[in-house]
Amino acid sequence: MHVLQRIAVQAENKDYAFGSVKEYLENQMGDEYNLASWYDWFVTGGGWNPNTDGYDDNDQSMTVSYDDNPKMFLDTVKEGIEARMAEFNTYRKHFNEKNVDINSVLDKYDGQMDFGFPLYELSKLIDMLHNSYFYDMHHETTNTKYMLEDIDKGNKNWYIVFVDFHF
């Protein structure tokens, strides 16, 4: 499966922003088959980039600079949050439709996996509270608050680098 993430980073220029995101993610992933990482490979630059081959991880054309285009930058951040909320609301709707008695499910758990997992959507909801579509690499959070506070204080050296993650 693939997910398009927007990685916010502080940098002096577009090249440094792009390179630092790529290096950070490569270091996080470690070895090619590192089981500690939630992704098994990624494409820096988007993967869904209409300008190049989707697997070209050197295309910076989708990288957005706050200083160069504040509106596009903020719209890009907003799109990430809207995508997060759309997925969250889908899982919430499916969970509500199941009308699962959480305590009943937990009471029946005997330590053995039955692969029915009626709480799947709930687990995805909890995961999405902190993990999806946007990541502030400088503050190491999926919360946009700290980046936006920095921008409000006059720090305009922010970039969004798109990354297509495979997991």
C-alpha positions as a Python dict, from the first residue, in 0.01 Angstrom:
ca = {
    (1, 'M'): (0, 0, 0),
    (2, 'H'): (105, 357, -59),
    (3, 'V'): (46, 678, 130),
    (4, 'L'): (149, 1028, 24),
    (5, 'Q'): (295, 1222, 314),
    (6, 'R'): (385, 1589, 338),
    (7, 'I'): (709, 1629, 533),
    (8, 'A'): (772, 1979, 672),
    (9, 'V'): (1134, 2076, 718),
    (10, 'Q'): (1332, 2390, 794),
    (11, 'A'): (1609, 2455, 546),
    (12, 'E'): (1809, 2727, 377),
    (13, 'N'): (1703, 2618, 29),
    (14, 'K'): (1501, 2363, -168),
    (15, 'D'): (1797, 2132, -234),
    (16, 'Y'): (1886, 2112, 134),
    (17, 'A'): (1521, 2056, 232),
    (18, 'F'): (1481, 1773, -17),
    (19, 'G'): (1814, 1613, 70),
    (20, 'S'): (1763, 1633, 446),
    (21, 'V'): (1421, 1464, 423),
    (22, 'K'): (1563, 1187, 207),
    (23, 'E'): (1861, 1134, 439),
    (24, 'Y'): (1644, 1141, 753),
    (25, 'L'): (1410, 876, 613),
    (26, 'E'): (1694, 656, 490),
    (27, 'N'): (1848, 670, 838),
    (28, 'Q'): (1512, 587, 998),
    (29, 'M'): (1467, 290, 769),
    (30, 'G'): (1818, 157, 820),
    (31, 'D'): (1877, -171, 642),
    (32, 'E'): (1664, -249, 339),
    (33, 'Y'): (1444, -490, 535),
    (34, 'N'): (1433, -320, 874),
    (35, 'L'): (1126, -454, 1052),
    (36, 'A'): (1132, -165, 1301),
    (37, 'S'): (1025, 79, 1031),
    (38, 'W'): (656, 118, 938),
    (39, 'Y'): (752, 155, 570),
    (40, 'D'): (962, -74, 356),
    (41, 'W'): (1053, 182, 88),
    (42, 'F'): (972, 536, -15),
    (43, 'V'): (1007, 780, -303),
    (44, 'T'): (1119, 1129, -207),
    (45, 'G'): (953, 1380, -436),
    (46, 'G'): (610, 1231, -437),
    (47, 'G'): (584, 908, -626),
    (48, 'W'): (264, 1047, -779),
    (49, 'N'): (453, 1332, -938),
    (50, 'P'): (296, 1412, -1277),
    (51, 'N'): (625, 1558, -1402),
    (52, 'T'): (840, 1244, -1397),
    (53, 'D'): (852, 872, -1356),
    (54, 'G'): (677, 789, -1029),
    (55, 'Y'): (987, 614, -899),
    (56, 'D'): (1229, 902, -965),
    (57, 'D'): (1330, 1006, -615),
    (58, 'N'): (1528, 1306, -728),
    (59, 'D'): (1249, 1524, -869),
    (60, 'Q'): (1201, 1827, -649),
    (61, 'S'): (924, 1987, -855),
    (62, 'M'): (657, 1914, -593),
    (63, 'T'): (859, 2064, -307),
    (64, 'V'): (685, 2376, -175),
    (65, 'S'): (858, 2670, -6),
    (66, 'Y'): (672, 2891, 240),
    (67, 'D'): (896, 3185, 155),
    (68, 'D'): (833, 3149, -220),
    (69, 'N'): (460, 3078, -205),
    (70, 'P'): (295, 3105, 139),
    (71, 'K'): (-54, 3033, 4),
    (72, 'M'): (50, 2714, -174),
    (73, 'F'): (247, 2602, 132),
    (74, 'L'): (-47, 2653, 368),
    (75, 'D'): (-289, 2497, 119),
    (76, 'T'): (-61, 2193, 100),
    (77, 'V'): (-61, 2161, 479),
    (78, 'K'): (-440, 2202, 483),
    (79, 'E'): (-479, 1928, 217),
    (80, 'G'): (-279, 1691, 435),
    (81, 'I'): (-499, 1756, 736),
    (82, 'E'): (-814, 1724, 524),
    (83, 'A'): (-690, 1388, 390),
    (84, 'R'): (-619, 1277, 747),
    (85, 'M'): (-968, 1377, 857),
    (86, 'A'): (-1135, 1207, 559),
    (87, 'E'): (-963, 878, 641),
    (88, 'F'): (-1033, 921, 1013),
    (89, 'N'): (-1403, 984, 947),
    (90, 'T'): (-1424, 678, 721),
    (91, 'Y'): (-1283, 453, 994),
    (92, 'R'): (-1510, 619, 1250),
    (93, 'K'): (-1818, 561, 1034),
    (94, 'H'): (-1729, 194, 982),
    (95, 'F'): (-1665, 144, 1352),
    (96, 'N'): (-1995, 311, 1446),
    (97, 'E'): (-2185, 98, 1193),
    (98, 'K'): (-2053, -220, 1356),
    (99, 'N'): (-2202, -111, 1689),
    (100, 'V'): (-1933, -306, 1875),
    (101, 'D'): (-1949, -344, 2252),
    (102, 'I'): (-1581, -279, 2325),
    (103, 'N'): (-1592, -427, 2675),
    (104, 'S'): (-1757, -745, 2547),
    (105, 'V'): (-1481, -791, 2288),
    (106, 'L'): (-1209, -726, 2545),
    (107, 'D'): (-1371, -961, 2797),
    (108, 'K'): (-1365, -1244, 2541),
    (109, 'Y'): (-998, -1199, 2454),
    (110, 'D'): (-800, -1505, 2565),
    (111, 'G'): (-458, -1415, 2429),
    (112, 'Q'): (-519, -1593, 2100),
    (113, 'M'): (-566, -1413, 1768),
    (114, 'D'): (-881, -1519, 1584),
    (115, 'F'): (-826, -1289, 1284),
    (116, 'G'): (-1179, -1149, 1315),
    (117, 'F'): (-1055, -840, 1499),
    (118, 'P'): (-1379, -643, 1542),
    (119, 'L'): (-1181, -349, 1681),
    (120, 'Y'): (-973, -293, 1366),
    (121, 'E'): (-1133, 41, 1283),
    (122, 'L'): (-1088, 157, 1643),
    (123, 'S'): (-718, 72, 1626),
    (124, 'K'): (-688, 273, 1304),
    (125, 'L'): (-871, 567, 1465),
    (126, 'I'): (-629, 569, 1756),
    (127, 'D'): (-332, 544, 1519),
    (128, 'M'): (-460, 836, 1312),
    (129, 'L'): (-475, 1066, 1614),
    (130, 'H'): (-101, 1110, 1575),
    (131, 'N'): (15, 958, 1250),
    (132, 'S'): (-87, 1047, 897),
    (133, 'Y'): (-41, 1264, 590),
    (134, 'F'): (173, 1535, 756),
    (135, 'Y'): (493, 1523, 957),
    (136, 'D'): (694, 1813, 1098),
    (137, 'M'): (1048, 1677, 1083),
    (138, 'H'): (1196, 1967, 1282),
    (139, 'H'): (966, 1922, 1581),
    (140, 'E'): (918, 1547, 1524),
    (141, 'T'): (539, 1560, 1535),
    (142, 'T'): (235, 1519, 1315),
    (143, 'N'): (90, 1832, 1475),
    (144, 'T'): (108, 2144, 1255),
    (145, 'K'): (91, 2378, 1556),
    (146, 'Y'): (464, 2421, 1619),
    (147, 'M'): (555, 2478, 1255),
    (148, 'L'): (276, 2735, 1219),
    (149, 'E'): (393, 2909, 1537),
    (150, 'D'): (745, 2932, 1391),
    (151, 'I'): (604, 3082, 1072),
    (152, 'D'): (400, 3334, 1274),
    (153, 'K'): (722, 3433, 1453),
    (154, 'G'): (881, 3516, 1117),
    (155, 'N'): (1069, 3196, 1035),
    (156, 'K'): (989, 3157, 667),
    (157, 'N'): (1251, 2888, 589),
    (158, 'W'): (996, 2606, 580),
    (159, 'Y'): (949, 2355, 299),
    (160, 'I'): (707, 2074, 231),
    (161, 'V'): (866, 1772, 65),
    (162, 'F'): (625, 1510, -66),
    (163, 'V'): (711, 1149, 4),
    (164, 'D'): (533, 839, -123),
    (165, 'F'): (567, 566, 138),
    (166, 'H'): (511, 199, 68),
    (167, 'F'): (416, -25, 360),
}
